[in-house]
């Protein structure tokens, strides 16, 4: 049991590490590459990975509640695109931090989509998280500092929070691979159409193809490690360890590319991360479900990100 737990913790930390590499490549190594090309590459690689997993473990990636899962996949695609566009415009620390608002948005959606109540404690945590967001959005105390990248970052957190809540709603009849499959399938169609409609551009250089390959592999490995870690430790622990992506990304971008992080951003990060951790560890909503067996909800599953 101890060995399994160590394996789960190691895999969750590896997922955060691969996600950080993905963030860094997307931010600094994607010159001449469009977000649509990044999404298309991720989708193709992800579909191949899903096929391997389905064959190896005899899984049905289509799952049930297919219209709902199709909607979930579409929302994830929008969230990932928002995150990619945000990385093109913001420092890594800010973009990833805004993405990790998703537990806060998931808590806001849960009363409507999975019939969970929000008490005073959760409302307080949500308010603290949004105060932290304010520190990030106005790092110098002026509204003029806010740009489209910040709005896209908040949008990525919003979409991932909504998608996570829908995954929990449909998780009773679907495995962990199913949402990933629908994300890749919808993302492949959307990005292929967008690439086809885009004006002809300069062919990618060898460095561009290498960057796309690195993005696809690191995103796929992050997702795979996260899925596997969730079979060894709790979803809350996976999510909390995943937040180390914020720290790893901020440090890597500073050390490698001198991308500074201000005091206000750090304070905002502390507020957002601490609120998200307490939200992830909160068991009162699940306990409420156990007290009402007639309306029992499916078990909580880990979110995406993150791998974005």
Order of alpha helices (4+ residues) and beta strands (2+ residues): alpha-alpha-alpha-alpha-alpha-alpha-alpha-alpha-alpha-alpha-alpha-alpha-alpha
